[in-house]
Amino acid sequence: MTPKESPSDKSKLKRKEYEKELRKLQVELCYLQDWVKETGARIIIIFEGRDAAGKGGTIKALTERVSPRVYRVVALPAPSDRQKTQMFMQRYIEHFPAGGEIIVFDRSWYNRAGVERVMGFVKDDQYNRFLNLCPQIEKYAVDAGIRLIKIWLEVGMEEQEKRFRQRIDDPLRWWKLSPMDVGSFRLWYDYSKARDMMFKSTDSKHAPWYIVRSDDKRRARLNCISHILRSIPYKRSQRPKVKLPKRSDKGKYDDQVTLKGRNFVVERY
């Protein structure tokens, strides 16, 4: 979708087609995983965006078929009193990848340019200092060999309201709706201005931002994963086909009888 197209210019992607394409991409993510382990590559993927833009669902689609030892999701809570006295980036840097790791940030240091700015949690001088120093810190990480991928999910105003109302009405989604989300709902244009200022200051050559339209969650997930795969020059490894050995009969005994009298979960289903 080009910037001039509206989200409604495309019909919603059907579930069957989505699942077919997602499986193809998830296979490639497994090949990427092998390559990262073999080469010791270090990768950071940042997911940012408006509230209810689909970050959580996209991250789940990205990571549900791979090893959590390689793909590590980092979603930090509000800083503790101790962390508030540290350098702002300090608590994020300690999660940066070692060799053979992909770190997925579900929100990141860009909280300072978004929610903290809009909700008045940061002073002007702290905010401006962040915007000035952030590209330098990211360049330091990139120059050190870390591959940094920054993705912004952009949801439309009407779709965001629809998703908020779904969270209000569905007990399975209540946990997704925080008091902060409710408070920020009315500040749509303040977030738009903060977003644009963030892009202006931190959309650099060494760490560019990529925007994904996310009114259609399924298309957004596929587009995000496809972009990530295209951004990394991984190669498929050739694995020898595994053959299961014959089970040994040595020490054979009735291992089900020995469970008699143990506590089993009641089979309600």
C-alpha positions in Angstrom: 0.0 0.0 0.0 1.3 3.4 -1.0 1.1 6.4 1.4 -1.7 7.8 -0.8 -3.9 4.7 -0.5 -6.4 4.5 2.3 -6.6 1.3 4.4 -10.1 0.7 2.9 -8.7 0.5 -0.6 -7.9 -3.2 0.0 -10.3 -5.9 1.2 -9.5 -7.7 4.4 -7.3 -10.8 3.9 -9.1 -14.1 4.3 -8.0 -16.4 7.1 -7.2 -19.3 4.8 -4.9 -17.3 2.6 -3.4 -15.6 5.6 -2.5 -18.9 7.3 -1.0 -20.3 4.1 1.2 -17.3 3.6 2.1 -17.1 7.3 3.3 -20.7 7.4 5.7 -20.0 4.5 7.1 -17.0 6.3 7.4 -18.9 9.6 9.4 -21.6 7.8 11.8 -18.9 6.6 12.0 -17.5 10.2 13.3 -21.0 11.2 15.9 -20.8 8.5 16.8 -17.4 9.8 17.1 -18.8 13.3 19.6 -21.4 12.1 21.6 -18.8 10.3 21.7 -16.5 13.3 22.9 -19.4 15.5 25.6 -20.5 13.0 27.0 -17.1 12.3 26.6 -15.5 15.8 24.6 -12.6 14.3 23.0 -10.1 16.6 19.7 -8.5 15.6 17.3 -6.1 17.3 13.7 -5.7 16.0 11.7 -2.8 17.5 8.0 -2.7 17.3 6.4 0.7 18.0 3.0 2.2 17.0 -0.2 3.6 18.3 -2.2 1.8 21.0 -4.2 -1.1 19.5 -2.0 -1.0 16.3 -1.4 -4.7 16.5 2.1 -5.0 18.0 1.3 -7.9 20.2 -0.3 -10.0 17.5 2.5 -9.3 15.1 5.1 -10.3 17.6 3.2 -13.5 18.4 3.0 -14.4 14.7 6.8 -13.7 14.4 7.8 -15.8 17.4 5.3 -18.6 17.9 7.1 -21.2 15.7 10.7 -20.4 16.7 13.0 -21.0 19.7 12.6 -18.4 22.6 16.3 -19.0 23.2 17.1 -17.3 19.8 14.1 -15.0 19.5 13.8 -13.2 22.9 10.8 -10.8 23.4 11.5 -7.9 25.7 8.5 -5.9 27.0 9.7 -3.8 29.9 7.3 -2.5 32.6 7.4 1.1 33.9 10.9 1.9 35.3 11.5 1.2 39.0 12.6 4.0 41.3 16.2 2.8 40.9 16.0 2.7 37.2 14.7 6.2 37.1 18.0 7.3 38.5 20.0 5.5 35.7 20.8 6.8 32.2 17.6 6.5 30.2 18.8 3.9 27.8 20.5 1.8 30.4 17.7 -0.6 31.2 17.2 -1.3 27.5 20.9 -1.8 26.6 21.2 -4.6 29.2 18.8 -6.6 27.0 20.8 -6.1 23.8 21.6 -9.3 22.0 24.7 -11.5 22.4 25.9 -13.6 19.4 23.2 -15.8 18.0 20.2 -13.8 19.4 17.3 -11.9 18.0 15.8 -9.4 20.5 12.3 -8.3 19.8 11.3 -5.1 21.7 7.6 -4.8 22.3 7.9 -1.0 22.7 11.4 0.3 23.4 13.4 3.4 24.3 11.0 5.3 22.0 8.6 5.4 24.8 10.3 8.7 25.6 9.4 10.2 22.3 5.8 8.8 22.5 3.8 8.2 25.6 6.2 10.0 27.9 6.1 13.1 25.7 2.4 13.1 25.2 1.4 12.3 28.7 3.8 14.8 30.2 6.1 12.3 32.0 9.3 13.8 30.6 10.7 17.4 30.7 11.4 19.3 27.6 15.1 19.2 28.0 15.1 15.4 28.6 12.9 14.9 25.5 15.1 17.1 23.3 18.2 15.4 24.6 16.8 12.0 23.8 15.9 13.0 20.2 19.5 14.4 19.7 21.3 11.4 21.2 19.2 8.5 20.1 20.6 8.4 16.5 24.1 8.5 17.9 23.5 5.6 20.3 21.8 3.6 17.6 24.8 4.2 15.3 27.1 3.0 18.0 25.1 -0.3 18.2 25.0 -0.7 14.4 28.7 0.1 14.0 29.4 -2.6 16.7 27.7 -5.2 14.4 24.1 -5.2 15.6 21.5 -5.2 12.9 18.7 -2.8 13.9 15.2 -3.0 12.4 12.7 -0.4 13.4 9.0 -0.9 12.6 6.1 1.5 13.2 2.5 0.1 13.0 0.1 2.7 11.9 -3.6 2.1 12.6 -6.4 4.5 11.5 -8.5 6.4 13.9 -11.7 4.5 13.2 -10.1 1.1 13.4 -8.3 2.0 16.7 -11.7 3.0 18.2 -13.2 -0.3 17.0 -10.4 -2.3 18.7 -10.7 -0.3 21.9 -14.4 -1.0 22.1 -13.7 -4.7 21.5 -11.3 -4.7 24.4 -14.0 -3.1 26.6 -16.6 -5.7 25.7 -14.5 -8.9 25.6 -13.2 -10.3 28.9 -10.4 -12.1 27.0 -9.1 -8.7 26.0 -9.6 -6.7 29.1 -5.9 -7.1 30.0 -5.0 -5.2 26.8 -6.8 -2.1 28.0 -4.8 -0.1 30.6 -5.8 3.2 32.3 -3.0 4.7 30.2 -4.7 3.6 27.0 -8.0 5.1 28.0 -6.3 8.3 29.0 -4.4 8.6 25.7 -7.4 7.7 23.5 -8.5 11.4 23.3 -5.0 12.6 22.4 -4.9 11.2 18.8 -3.4 14.3 17.3 -0.9 14.8 20.1 0.4 11.3 19.3 0.5 12.1 15.6 2.7 15.2 16.3 4.9 13.2 18.6 5.2 10.5 16.0 6.2 12.9 13.3 8.8 14.6 15.5 10.3 11.2 16.3 10.5 10.3 12.7 12.1 13.6 11.8 14.8 13.2 14.4 15.5 9.4 14.4 14.8 8.2 10.9 18.4 7.8 10.0 20.4 6.1 7.2 21.9 3.6 9.6 18.6 2.9 11.5 15.6 3.9 9.3 12.0 3.6 10.3 9.6 1.5 8.3 5.9 2.1 8.5 3.3 -0.6 8.2 -0.4 0.0 7.7 -2.2 -2.2 10.2 -5.9 -1.7 9.8 -5.9 -5.2 8.4 -4.0 -7.1 11.1 -3.3 -10.1 8.9 -1.8 -8.1 6.1 0.2 -6.1 8.6 1.7 -9.3 10.2 2.7 -10.8 6.8 4.2 -7.5 5.6 6.2 -7.1 8.8 7.6 -10.6 8.8 8.3 -10.3 5.0 10.2 -7.0 5.6 12.2 -8.5 8.4 13.3 -11.4 6.3 14.2 -9.2 3.4 16.3 -7.0 5.7 18.6 -9.7 6.8 21.0 -11.5 4.3 20.5 -14.9 5.8 21.2 -18.2 3.9 19.3 -21.4 4.3 21.4 -24.1 6.0 21.4 -27.7 4.7 20.3 -30.0 7.5 20.8 -33.8 7.2 17.5 -35.6 7.7 17.2 -37.0 11.2 16.6 -40.7 11.5 15.2 -42.0 14.8 17.2 -44.9 16.3 15.6 -48.2 17.3 14.4 -48.1 20.9 16.5 -50.3 23.3 14.7 -53.2 25.1 17.4 -53.2 27.8 15.9 -52.8 31.2 12.4 -53.1 29.8 9.5 -53.1 32.3 5.9 -52.0 32.4 6.3 -48.3 32.9 2.5 -47.6 33.0 1.8 -50.0 35.8 4.3 -48.0 38.0 2.1 -45.0 37.6 -0.9 -46.7 39.4 -1.9 -44.7 42.4 -0.4 -41.5 41.3 -2.4 -38.3 41.0 -3.7 -37.7 37.5 -5.5 -34.7 36.2 -9.3 -35.3 36.0 -10.2 -35.8 32.3 -13.0 -33.3 32.0 -12.6 -33.0 28.2 
